[in-house]
């Protein structure tokens, strides 16, 4: 079960492996995935383009599948459409919503495991022998029942969330309506720019949302000798409002509005990591040019927010924003990547819900109908 990745995740890994091979020997640049990664565009206040950021660099594992859409040379009107207003190439309305394989070795392994475990526990309970057989059998029965209950309810939440994503059409930002919505686009700077911050002697530039951690390699004396490990010393998060643009238009996203409990905020994996002696720093971030997926509520911006971060009354998308919602099973989502990345770890409805339901019902039935 655990050695079988979801079919979509496996496909995306193959594409990114080809991208990594194609980037070998290519110089990294803004919008260009090179051998070291893709450089972010560093901007000052009001979208003034400063140049490429030296640190951090976007790695292929969290980058676009089919190439970064070109960034504009000027951000004089961040809410207006690009050129003819065509959607970015990886927008779900252009490439469709992927569907995972219905059956994989994951579901077959789950059914075999559950059936074998139930059979063994029943056999031990019915066996003529000492009390240890019965004790082990009942223990296995209770363990399996608890696991089945937790597995089924977790599967139900996943199925509900996946259905929400699959059934909710991805809206072009130009025409997104107020209410629950799903949008996909590219990160661009707002009038807040991309403020730099210094971590472990390095200047991080070109990012709009970030999280960094500081570790020390510490050794402790134990009864078994000396044990050493990296211990977390400090973590800091930050961010500034940025523009989400899908080619048809842009809308402003304020990271501070996503600091709630019922949300999924995914900055991707560690984008940069380095060590100095017994100290280590890691950085995760979303930067200019990155793909972003958001599932939440589209709401009008307040007058205070418009005054603080600017807007354009001639562009409808400049008067709205996305905020978290609790309408979905797992809460709202702000994640690096497109819809394909968000769905990559999801399995088919059969594997998410039906297989756990079969195991759940079968396990409870065997448990309740057992007669010593």
CORNORCOR-V625740 format. One record per helix or strand of 3 or more residues. SS is the DSSP state (@ for helix, = for strand). FROM is the first residue (numbers start at 1). LEN is the number of residues. If there is no record, write none. Layout:
ss: {SS;SS}
from: {FROM;FROM}
len: {LEN;LEN}
This chain:
ss: {@;=;=;@;=;@;@;@;@;@;=;=;=;=;=;=;=;@;=;=;=;=;@;@;=;=;@;@}
from: {7;32;37;45;49;60;92;105;131;173;179;197;202;207;225;242;250;255;263;272;279;291;303;316;320;332;339;349}
len: {17;3;7;3;10;3;4;22;37;3;11;3;3;16;15;4;4;4;4;5;9;10;7;4;4;5;5;20}
